């Protein structure tokens, strides 16, 4: 059955109130945050290949000194540094070294860095630090239904993933994070919010509904994070996120005693989006890594030219030559995912499929199975290209050529992740295979080759390829 004929068959608040405390106490909190222990820690080598010693100095007038090499140099509490060490995160990436001190100082921060550079830890570590400082100095503790920090993400899968990272830090830095999202069992949801907690991880719509029905209060929120900014501020989420922002009194300056500190994170930052962020979150500090909008140099890219009728055989040959690599295959549409799943299973490949039309619990199960290394091949739409942790993926295949440069970068970023570059001292090998069919795609492939060879950022802001 051909690819096209198969396709026809498918129907397809304000900051925690300090009015009861003297302003001098709040000043002491801020000062203590800046003067935590500078103890040097031993650490395992985990340098990102894209961050050579030369590149560790940022080409920016504001950051010309060499970046810190340990988390203890970033003004973090000892227990937070120990929590990071406990999960084998000991050397900060470039974006972590630049952004964490600013967040600790109370700045509204927008951090933009390439996929796989550790953005989740970049905001989680300082939030843990600040919440623990409030517990230590102001004796503020967790309550039922009243989070002290909120992290907003576009999908339930990302909520589950960030919750796992937060819980791993909580083993040492004792705080309670919870996640609530669509499709969550009612008993589990009720148990989560009716037990005191500190950090709420959720999707915008879920948070909106809980606030509407008064099962969650935002009155004690001190910190809010918007992760995956290019998705959270697109047409699908923009309106509801603006409503949430109006419910919070975003801090106007880092020295302000009132207001919620805002953090925005993403793998891209368009000029229009930057203006939009400043409209709703004033005095935002924008920090970007040197690798933003670039394909990581340690990921090999191969472009396979084929005629339209050769696409089916080409994907089989690519897979047969890389049978041992955990592989993520991207398609542009659900129809394409379904056809390729049928084609590969017919040819005796053990594969899984994932797309937005599948039930939430089934999607969660498939992602967990793929991440646990039980199965090696997953076919997916771009639902897995944003934020999902795929540290074990060593081969990305683009069965369909992406329609936008931004989509290409996100797909490539699913392999060669920061914390999984070496295993037992050995350098791992990562690759991307792109099937190129149309004449237009061949021209675009040449653009990608040139940009990668010259280490030049892609123009991701255009509606399509140039």
C-alpha positions as CSV (number, residue, x, y, z in Angstrom):
1,X,0.0,0.0,0.0
2,X,1.5,3.4,-0.9
3,X,2.0,6.3,1.5
4,X,-0.6,8.5,-0.3
5,X,-3.3,5.8,-0.6
6,X,-2.9,4.9,3.0
7,X,-3.3,8.5,3.9
8,X,-6.7,8.7,2.2
9,X,-8.0,5.9,4.3
10,X,-7.4,7.6,7.5
11,X,-9.9,10.1,8.9
12,X,-7.9,12.1,10.0
13,X,-0.8,37.3,43.3
14,X,1.1,39.1,44.7
15,X,4.4,37.9,46.4
16,X,4.1,36.4,49.9
17,X,2.9,39.2,52.0
18,X,5.7,40.7,54.2
19,X,3.4,43.2,55.8
20,X,3.7,41.3,59.1
21,X,7.5,41.5,59.0
22,X,9.8,44.5,59.2
23,X,11.4,45.5,55.9
24,X,14.8,45.0,57.5
25,X,14.1,41.3,57.7
26,X,13.4,41.1,54.0
27,X,16.6,42.9,53.4
28,X,18.5,40.3,55.4
29,X,16.9,37.6,53.3
30,X,18.2,39.2,50.1
31,X,21.6,39.8,51.6
32,X,21.9,36.3,52.8
33,X,21.0,35.0,49.3
34,X,24.0,36.8,48.0
35,X,26.4,35.7,50.6
36,X,26.0,31.9,50.8
37,X,29.0,29.6,51.2
38,X,31.7,29.7,48.5
39,X,33.0,26.3,49.4
40,X,34.7,24.6,46.4
41,X,33.2,21.1,45.5
42,X,34.8,18.3,43.6
43,X,32.9,17.3,40.5
44,X,32.8,14.9,37.6
45,X,33.7,16.3,34.2
46,X,30.5,17.0,32.3
47,X,31.5,19.7,29.8
48,X,29.1,20.3,26.9
49,X,31.0,19.9,23.6
50,X,29.5,23.2,22.4
51,X,31.0,25.0,25.4
52,X,34.8,24.9,24.8
53,X,37.1,26.8,27.1
54,X,37.2,29.6,24.6
55,X,33.4,29.8,24.4
56,X,33.0,29.8,28.2
57,X,33.7,33.5,28.0
58,X,30.5,35.0,26.6
59,X,30.9,37.4,23.7
60,X,28.9,40.1,25.4
61,X,30.0,43.4,26.9
62,X,28.2,42.5,30.1
63,X,29.8,39.1,30.6
64,X,33.5,39.1,29.7
65,X,34.9,37.2,32.7
66,X,35.2,33.5,32.8
67,X,32.1,31.7,34.0
68,X,31.9,29.9,37.3
69,X,32.8,26.2,37.2
70,X,30.8,25.0,40.2
71,X,27.3,25.6,41.6
72,X,28.7,26.7,44.9
73,X,30.0,29.8,43.1
74,X,26.5,30.8,42.0
75,X,25.2,32.0,45.4
76,X,23.2,28.9,46.0
77,X,22.6,27.4,49.5
78,X,24.7,24.4,50.5
79,X,21.7,22.1,50.6
80,X,20.7,23.0,47.1
81,X,24.2,22.4,45.8
82,X,24.2,19.1,47.6
83,X,20.9,18.2,46.0
84,X,22.4,18.9,42.6
85,X,25.5,16.9,43.4
86,X,23.2,14.0,44.5
87,X,21.8,13.7,41.0
88,X,25.3,14.1,39.4
89,X,24.8,17.7,38.3
90,X,28.0,19.3,39.4
91,X,29.3,21.7,36.7
92,X,26.9,24.5,35.5
93,X,26.3,24.9,31.8
94,X,26.7,28.4,30.3
95,X,23.0,29.4,30.7
96,X,23.0,28.1,34.3
97,X,26.1,30.1,35.2
98,X,24.7,33.2,33.7
99,X,21.0,33.1,34.8
100,X,21.1,31.5,38.3
101,X,22.8,34.4,40.1
102,X,20.3,36.8,38.5
103,X,17.3,34.8,39.7
104,X,18.8,34.5,43.2
105,X,19.2,38.3,43.3
106,X,15.4,38.6,42.6
107,X,15.5,39.7,39.0
108,X,12.7,39.0,36.5
109,X,14.7,36.8,34.1
110,X,14.0,35.5,30.6
111,X,16.6,32.7,29.8
112,X,17.0,31.4,26.2
113,X,19.3,28.6,25.4
114,X,19.6,25.7,23.0
115,X,17.7,22.5,23.7
116,X,19.5,20.1,26.1
117,X,21.4,22.9,27.9
118,X,19.8,22.4,31.3
119,X,17.1,25.1,31.4
120,X,14.9,23.2,33.9
121,X,17.7,23.1,36.5
122,X,18.4,26.8,35.7
123,X,15.1,27.9,37.2
124,X,14.5,25.0,39.7
125,X,17.8,25.4,41.6
126,X,17.3,29.1,42.5
127,X,13.6,28.6,43.3
128,X,14.6,25.9,45.7
129,X,17.2,28.3,47.2
130,X,14.8,31.2,47.6
131,X,12.0,29.0,49.1
132,X,14.4,27.5,51.6
133,X,15.7,30.9,52.5
134,X,12.1,32.0,53.3
135,X,11.7,28.9,55.5
136,X,15.0,29.6,57.3
137,X,14.7,33.4,57.8
138,X,11.0,34.1,57.8
139,X,9.7,30.7,59.0
140,X,7.3,30.5,56.0
141,X,6.2,26.9,55.3
142,X,3.9,25.1,52.9
143,X,0.1,25.1,53.1
144,X,-2.7,23.2,51.6
145,X,-4.0,24.6,48.2
146,X,-1.6,27.6,48.5
147,X,1.6,27.2,46.4
148,X,4.5,29.4,47.0
149,X,5.9,28.9,43.4
150,X,4.1,28.0,40.2
151,X,5.7,26.4,37.1
152,X,3.5,26.5,33.9
153,X,4.2,24.2,31.0
154,X,2.3,23.5,27.8
155,X,1.6,19.8,28.2
156,X,0.9,17.2,30.8
157,X,3.9,15.2,29.7
158,X,6.2,18.1,30.5
159,X,4.5,18.5,33.9
160,X,5.3,14.9,34.8
161,X,8.9,15.4,33.6
162,X,9.6,18.6,35.5
163,X,8.0,17.1,38.6
164,X,10.4,14.2,38.5
165,X,13.4,16.6,38.4
166,X,11.9,18.6,41.2
167,X,11.4,15.5,43.4
168,X,15.0,14.5,42.8
169,X,16.1,17.8,44.3
170,X,13.7,17.4,47.2
171,X,15.5,14.3,48.5
172,X,18.1,16.7,49.9
173,X,16.6,20.2,49.8
174,X,13.3,19.3,51.5
175,X,10.4,20.9,49.7
176,X,7.2,19.3,48.3
177,X,6.4,19.8,44.6
178,X,3.2,18.5,43.0
179,X,1.8,18.4,39.5
180,X,-1.8,18.8,38.4
181,X,-2.9,18.4,34.8
182,X,-5.7,17.2,32.5
183,X,-6.4,13.5,32.7
184,X,-5.1,13.1,36.3
185,X,-7.0,10.7,38.5
186,X,-9.5,12.5,40.8
187,X,-8.3,10.8,44.0
188,X,-4.7,11.5,43.2
189,X,-5.5,15.1,42.4
190,X,-7.5,15.7,45.6
191,X,-4.7,14.1,47.7
192,X,-2.1,16.3,46.1
193,X,-3.7,19.6,46.7
194,X,-5.2,18.8,50.2
195,X,-1.7,18.0,51.6
196,X,0.7,21.0,52.2
197,X,2.9,21.7,49.2
198,X,5.4,24.3,48.1
199,X,5.7,24.1,44.3
200,X,2.8,23.7,41.8
201,X,3.6,22.4,38.3
202,X,0.7,22.7,35.9
203,X,-0.6,23.6,32.5
204,X,-2.2,27.1,32.1
205,X,-5.8,25.8,31.6
206,X,-5.7,23.4,34.5
207,X,-4.4,26.2,36.8
208,X,-7.1,28.6,35.4
209,X,-9.9,26.1,36.2
210,X,-8.6,25.4,39.7
211,X,-8.4,29.1,40.5
212,X,-11.9,29.6,39.0
213,X,-13.4,27.0,41.3
214,X,-11.3,28.1,44.2
215,X,-9.5,24.8,44.8
216,X,-6.2,26.6,44.4
217,X,-5.3,30.0,45.8
218,X,-2.6,32.2,44.3
219,X,-2.4,34.6,47.3
220,X,0.9,33.1,48.6
221,X,2.7,32.8,45.2
222,X,6.2,34.4,45.2
223,X,7.6,32.9,42.0
224,X,6.1,32.1,38.6
225,X,7.8,30.3,35.8
226,X,6.7,30.1,32.1
227,X,8.6,27.2,30.5
228,X,8.6,26.7,26.7
229,X,7.9,30.4,26.0
230,X,7.5,30.1,22.3
231,X,4.6,27.7,22.9
232,X,3.1,29.3,26.0
233,X,2.9,32.7,24.2
234,X,1.5,31.5,20.9
235,X,-2.2,31.8,20.0
236,X,-3.2,28.6,21.9
237,X,-2.1,29.8,25.3
238,X,-1.5,33.5,25.1
239,X,-4.9,34.7,26.3
240,X,-5.1,32.4,29.4
241,X,-1.5,33.2,30.4
242,X,-2.3,36.9,30.3
243,X,-5.3,36.3,32.6
244,X,-3.0,34.4,35.0
245,X,-0.4,37.2,34.9
246,X,-3.2,39.8,35.7
247,X,-4.0,37.6,38.8
248,X,-0.4,38.0,39.9
249,X,1.4,41.3,40.9
250,X,4.6,40.8,38.9
251,X,7.5,42.5,40.7
252,X,8.5,45.8,39.1
253,X,12.2,45.8,40.4
254,X,14.5,43.3,42.1
255,X,14.6,45.5,45.2
256,X,10.8,45.5,45.6
257,X,9.4,43.9,48.7
258,X,6.1,43.2,47.0
259,X,5.2,41.2,43.9
260,X,5.8,38.0,42.2
261,X,9.2,37.2,40.6
262,X,8.8,36.1,37.0
263,X,11.0,33.6,35.1
264,X,10.5,32.8,31.4
265,X,12.5,30.0,29.7
266,X,12.7,28.7,26.2
267,X,14.9,27.4,23.3
268,X,14.1,30.4,21.1
269,X,13.5,34.1,21.4
270,X,11.9,36.1,18.6
271,X,12.1,39.9,18.8
272,X,8.3,40.3,18.7
273,X,8.1,37.9,21.6
274,X,10.6,39.9,23.6
275,X,8.5,43.0,23.2
276,X,5.4,41.1,24.3
277,X,7.1,39.7,27.4
278,X,8.2,43.2,28.4
279,X,4.6,44.5,28.1
280,X,3.3,42.0,30.7
281,X,6.5,41.4,32.8
282,X,8.4,44.7,33.3
283,X,12.1,45.0,33.9
284,X,12.9,41.6,32.5
285,X,16.5,40.6,32.3
286,X,17.2,38.8,29.0
287,X,20.0,36.2,29.1
288,X,20.9,34.0,26.1
289,X,23.5,31.4,25.5
290,X,26.1,31.4,22.7
291,X,24.5,28.3,21.2
292,X,21.0,29.7,20.8
293,X,19.4,28.9,17.4
294,X,22.4,26.8,16.4
295,X,22.7,23.1,15.7
296,X,25.0,21.5,18.3
297,X,28.4,20.7,16.7
298,X,28.7,17.2,18.1
299,X,25.6,16.0,16.4
300,X,26.3,14.6,12.9
301,X,23.7,15.5,10.2
302,X,23.1,13.4,7.2
303,X,20.7,14.3,4.3
304,X,19.4,11.4,2.3
305,X,18.2,12.5,-1.2
306,X,15.5,10.3,-2.6
307,X,12.7,10.5,-5.2
308,X,9.1,10.5,-3.9
309,X,8.6,6.8,-4.6
310,X,11.9,5.9,-2.8
311,X,10.9,7.3,0.6
312,X,9.6,4.0,1.9
313,X,12.8,2.1,1.1
314,X,15.1,4.9,2.3
315,X,13.7,4.9,5.8
316,X,14.1,1.1,6.0
317,X,17.8,1.3,4.9
318,X,18.5,4.1,7.4
319,X,17.0,2.1,10.3
320,X,18.8,-1.2,9.3
321,X,22.1,0.7,9.4
322,X,21.4,2.0,12.9
323,X,19.6,-0.8,14.6
324,X,21.2,-0.4,18.0
325,X,20.6,3.3,18.4
326,X,17.6,4.6,20.3
327,X,15.7,6.4,17.5
328,X,13.0,9.1,17.4
329,X,11.3,9.6,14.0
330,X,9.5,12.8,13.2
331,X,6.5,13.2,10.9
332,X,4.6,16.3,10.0
333,X,1.1,14.9,10.4
334,X,-0.9,12.3,12.2
335,X,-1.6,10.6,8.9
336,X,2.1,10.3,8.2
337,X,2.7,8.8,11.6
338,X,0.0,6.2,11.1
339,X,1.2,5.3,7.7
340,X,4.9,5.0,8.7
341,X,3.9,2.9,11.8
342,X,2.0,0.5,9.5
343,X,4.9,0.4,7.0
344,X,7.6,-0.4,9.7
345,X,5.6,-3.0,11.6
346,X,4.8,-4.7,8.3
347,X,8.6,-4.9,7.7
348,X,9.2,-6.4,11.2
349,X,10.4,-3.4,13.1
350,X,9.3,-3.1,16.7
351,X,8.1,0.5,16.9
352,X,5.8,2.7,18.9
353,X,3.7,5.7,17.8
354,X,2.7,9.0,19.5
355,X,0.5,11.9,18.4
356,X,-2.0,14.3,19.8
357,X,-5.1,12.3,18.9
358,X,-4.2,9.6,21.4
359,X,-5.6,9.5,25.0
360,X,-3.5,11.3,27.6
361,X,-2.9,8.1,29.7
362,X,-1.8,6.2,26.6
363,X,0.6,9.0,25.6
364,X,2.1,9.1,29.1
365,X,2.6,5.3,29.0
366,X,4.3,5.4,25.7
367,X,6.7,8.2,26.7
368,X,7.6,6.3,29.9
369,X,8.2,3.1,28.0
370,X,10.4,4.9,25.5
371,X,12.4,6.7,28.2
372,X,12.9,3.5,30.1
373,X,14.9,2.0,27.2
374,X,12.4,-0.9,26.7
375,X,11.8,0.0,23.0
376,X,14.2,1.6,20.6
377,X,12.0,3.3,18.0
378,X,9.3,5.9,18.4
379,X,7.4,7.6,15.6
380,X,5.9,10.9,16.5
381,X,4.6,14.3,15.4
382,X,6.2,17.4,16.8
383,X,4.5,16.7,20.2
384,X,7.8,15.2,21.4
385,X,10.0,18.0,20.0
386,X,9.3,20.5,22.7
387,X,10.9,19.9,26.2
388,X,10.3,16.2,26.5
389,X,13.5,14.7,28.1
390,X,15.0,12.4,25.5
391,X,18.5,12.0,26.9
392,X,18.9,8.4,25.7
393,X,18.0,9.3,22.1
394,X,21.1,8.9,19.9
395,X,19.4,9.1,16.5
396,X,16.8,11.5,15.2
397,X,15.2,10.8,11.8
398,X,13.1,13.4,10.0
399,X,10.8,11.3,7.7
400,X,9.0,14.5,6.7
401,X,11.1,17.7,6.2
402,X,10.0,20.3,8.8
403,X,8.0,23.3,7.6
404,X,9.9,25.9,9.7
405,X,13.5,26.3,10.8
406,X,12.4,26.4,14.5
407,X,10.9,23.0,14.1
408,X,14.1,21.7,12.7
409,X,16.1,23.0,15.7
410,X,13.7,21.5,18.2
411,X,13.8,18.1,16.5
412,X,17.6,18.1,16.3
413,X,17.7,19.1,20.0
414,X,16.1,15.7,21.0
415,X,19.6,14.1,20.8
416,X,23.0,15.1,22.1
417,X,21.5,16.3,25.4
418,X,23.8,18.0,28.0
419,X,23.8,15.4,30.8
420,X,24.2,12.3,28.6
421,X,27.2,13.0,26.4
422,X,29.5,10.5,28.1
423,X,28.9,7.1,29.6
424,X,31.6,5.5,31.7
425,X,34.2,7.9,30.3
426,X,33.3,7.2,26.7
427,X,32.1,9.8,24.3
428,X,28.7,8.9,22.8
429,X,27.9,9.3,19.1
430,X,24.8,11.2,18.0
431,X,23.3,11.7,14.5
432,X,20.4,13.2,12.6
433,X,19.1,11.7,9.4
434,X,16.9,13.8,7.2
435,X,15.0,12.5,4.2
436,X,15.1,15.1,1.4
437,X,12.5,14.6,-1.4
438,X,11.4,17.8,-2.9
439,X,13.6,20.2,-4.8
440,X,12.7,22.9,-2.3
441,X,13.9,20.6,0.5
442,X,17.3,20.0,-1.2
443,X,17.8,23.8,-1.3
444,X,16.9,24.1,2.3
445,X,19.2,21.2,3.3
446,X,22.1,23.2,1.8
447,X,21.2,26.2,4.0
448,X,21.4,23.9,7.0
449,X,24.7,22.5,6.0
450,X,26.2,25.9,5.6
451,X,24.8,27.2,8.9
452,X,26.2,24.2,10.8
453,X,29.6,24.4,9.1
454,X,30.0,28.1,9.9
455,X,28.4,27.7,13.4
456,X,25.9,30.4,12.4
457,X,22.4,30.7,13.9
458,X,19.4,29.8,11.8
459,X,16.9,32.5,11.0
460,X,14.1,30.8,12.9
461,X,11.7,33.7,12.9
462,X,10.6,33.5,9.3
463,X,7.3,31.8,8.6
464,X,9.1,29.3,6.4
465,X,12.5,28.6,4.9
466,X,14.3,31.2,2.8
